[in-house]
């Protein structure tokens, strides 16, 4: 497979068996944009992540960046790495954070540090900024939805305004705009059943009950039903001491052509690139956007002769 990339954007391609035992071409392209108030292509691009990247050890920390080289997912993931900031740098005991893209949104209430004193919560400490990662959300080592969170000694700093922790028996779903690890319960049931029957009848292919929603890593409220198109409005609030970031997602500026050794008689065909992930990082005033193209091969990986990408 020859790859001709006429742009400065990262591109990765591979052919792997899908859940139906067919070989499927996967192409992922990524762009980094500066200036969340008026997006423009950055001079340096973030690489395409070919494996999960954690903040520390995978068993004791949350996911920083999810693997992007997979079969794909039904919609688009909307993610954000950020801090909750006190307005104008004046210390507060709580603040509100929200992220919205089109009709998809997530609202957070962020509290200063608190701890349990018997069955009562202590007074909140003031803060200027708090990281919006799952280590500060509701959870505990035995919580399958967030084994790195807070609830036993310290209270969660990040909560859902609709399901606030009221007492030591409260058990809300964790909430955070960062990615969810594949071995946490929100995701792993969608990976399928790897049992004796699978070993005897389908190995090395994916289980029959594999669901591509497994590849979504965003909070469920930030997983779109269908891929975004470009042109959607976004709004990030509470993640800067002064500014509220507002803007419009760009349309995909790329044309991707693939030459196949199958019924197309080796004539290039254009594959549509669909919005895969939108990852805001307001602390660096950037957003990373990836697009994905898929094509099921007629035979196998040898069907793919070449891939060419250029700006439209």
N, C-alpha and C positions, 0 to 999 in steps of 0.2 A: 504494500500500500504506500503510494507516494503522496506526500502532503505538501502543497504549495500555499503558504500563508503570506499574502501580499500586504498584510497589515502588521501593526506593532502589538496586536492583542494576542494573549495566550490562547492556544488551541490544542486540545488533546482529542485523540480518536482511538477507538478500540472496537473490536468485534467480539462479542461474548454470547453464550447461549442464554436465551430468555426463558421465561417460565413455561413456555410451550415447547421447549427443546429446539427452537429455531435460532439460527445465528442472527444476531442483530447488531447493526452498526450504530455506535454511539459517538456523537461529536459534541463536545462542550467548548464553548467560547466564553471568554470573560473580559469585562472591561471595568476599570476603576475610574470613577468620576470625582473630581474635586468640587468644592463649593456647593453645599446643599441648598443654598438660596438661589443659585443659578448654575446648574450643572455644566461642567466642561470636562473633556477627557483629561485625565491626569498624565503627567509625564512618565510616571512609573506605574506599572500594572501589578496587581496582586496575582500571584501564581494560582493555577487551578489546583485545588487540594485533591490529592489522589489517595488520601487516607484520612481518618478522623484525627483531629488535633485537639488535645485536651489542655487545660490550663496547667495541670500537673499530672499526677498518676491517674490513669483512667478509672480506677476503683475508688478514688478519694477526691476527685474533682469533676467539674462539669465540662461539657464539650465547648471548645472555643470555635472550631471550624469543622463542619461536617465533610466527609468524603463526597466529592462531586462526580466521581467516575462510577456511575451505576446506570441501571436501565432507565431511570427516570421516574417521574411521579405525576399524578393526574393534574396538579395545579402548580402554583408558584409558592415558594416559601418566602415569607417576609420576616427578616431577622434584624436584631439591633444589638450591638455592643455599645454600652453607654454607662454613664453615671447619672443618678438623680442629683440635681443641684439645688441648693438653696438660692432663692431669688436674690440677685445682686450680691451674692457672697455673704449675705447676712444669715448666721446660723439659725436653723429652725428645728422643730421637733418632728414635723411631718411635711410631706409635699406630695403633689400629684404629678404623675407622668402618664403620657398617652402617646401612642403611635397609631397612625391611621394612613392606610393606602386604599384609595377608592372606598368601597363600603366595608372594608376589613379593618378592625381596630382592636386595640388592647389597652385597657385602663388599669393603672397601678396606683396604689397608695403606699407611700414609702415612709417608714417610721425610723426614728433614731433608735439606738440600741436600748433594749429592754431585757430583763431577765425575770424568770419566775421566782417569786418569794413565797414559797408554799403554793397556794392555789391562786395567788394574786400576782399580777404583773407589776413590776416596779415602774417608777416614773421614767419617761423617755428622756434619753440624753439628746442634746442638740447635735446637729451635724451640718456640714457644709456640702459634702457630697458622699454618696454611697454607691458602690458598684452594683449594677443591675445584672447579677449573675445568680445562678441557682444556689450557690453557697449562702446567699442571703435571703432565699425564699423558704417557704414552709417545707419541712422535710426532716429526715432522720436516717441513721444508718439502716434501719429496718423498713423504711418507706420505699416501696418499689418504684414509686413515681418520681422520687427525688431523694436518693440516698446520701446526698451531700449537704442537705439543707439544715434549717434550724427549727427546733420546737421543744426540745427536752430541757435544756437549761436556759438558753437564749431564745427569745421569741423571734419569729421571722421579721426581717426589715421590710420585705416586699410582699404585699398582700393584694388580693382582689377586693376592691371596695364593696362588692356584693356579698362576699363570704369572709368577713373579717374574723380573726381568731378572738373568741369571746371568753374561753376558759381552757383549762388544761385538757379537756376532752375534745376540743375542736379539732377537726380533721379535714381542712379544705384541700382542694387540689392545688398543687404548687402553680405559681404563675410567674413568668419571666419572659422577656422578649428574646433571650438567647436560644441557641439550638439545644435540642433534647438528644441525649445519647441513645444510640441504637439498642443498648442493653437495658434501658429503663422501660417500665411497663407501658408507658404511653405508646411505644413503638414495637417492642419485640413480639407481641402476639400477632402482628401483621406479617412477620417473617415466614410464617408457615410452620408445618409440622415435620420435624426431622426425626422420624421414628423408624422402627424396623421395616415397616412397609415401604417407606421412602427409600431406605437403603437397598431393598430388594428389587424395587420396581422403577425408581427414577434417578438414583445416584448415577452420574454427577450433576444432574439437572436440578433446578429449584423444585420445591414441593408443589403439588397441584394447588394447594391453598395459599401460595405466596401472593401477597397483595402489594402492588406498587406503592400504595400509601405508606408502606414501611419506610420508603426513602424520604418522606417528608420529615424534616427535623424541627420545623417551627412549632410554636404553641398552636394548638388546634384552631384558635380564633384567628391566627395569622397564616393559615393555609388556604389558598384560594381554591375554589371548586374547579375552575378552569384556568389555564395560564393567563397571566396579565398580557395585555396587548401593547403597552406603551401609551403614554399620554395621560395615565391616571395621576390624579393629584395625591400628594402625600403631605402629612403634617406631623412633626415631632415636637412634643411639648414637654417641658420640665427637664430636658437633658442638656441644658446650657444655662449658665448663670443669668443671662440676659435675653438671648434670642429664642424665638420659636422658629424652627426650620420649616419652611413651606416650599413646595416646588412641584414639578411635573416630571414623571418618569419619561426617559427618552424612548423613542421608537428604535427598534433594532436597526443599526446602520449598515448591516452586513449582508452579503450575498454568498451563499454556500452552494457549491456545485460538486457533484460526485459522479465519477465515471465508473460504470459497473460492467462486468463481464457476464451479462445475462441477457434477458429478452430486450433490453434497451439498445442492443447492438453497439455497445461501447460509446454511445452518445451521452454527453454530460447531462445530468438532470439536476434541477435546483431542489434542495431540501429546505423546508421552512425551519427557521430557528425560532423556538418558543421560549418565552420567559421562564427560567428555571428557579432562580433565587435572586432576591433583592436583599442585600445585607448592608444596613446603615451603620456607620461608625462616626457619630457626631463629634466625638472627642478629637478626631483627626479631620473633621469636616469632609468626610468622604462617604461614598456608597459604592459597593462592589456589586455588579450585575452580571449574572451568567445566563446564557441562552443554550438550549440543547436541541439537537436534531437526532431523529431516530430513523432507521430504515431496516426492515426485516429482509435479510438476504434470501435469494431464491435457493441457493445451495449452502455456501459456507463463506468463511472469511476471504477466500480467494476470489470471490465475486467482486470485491472492492479493488479497483485498479488505482484510482487516485482521488484525492480530495483537494479542492481549490477554494480559497476564501479571499474576498476583497471587499472593500467598501463599495456601497451601491453608487 
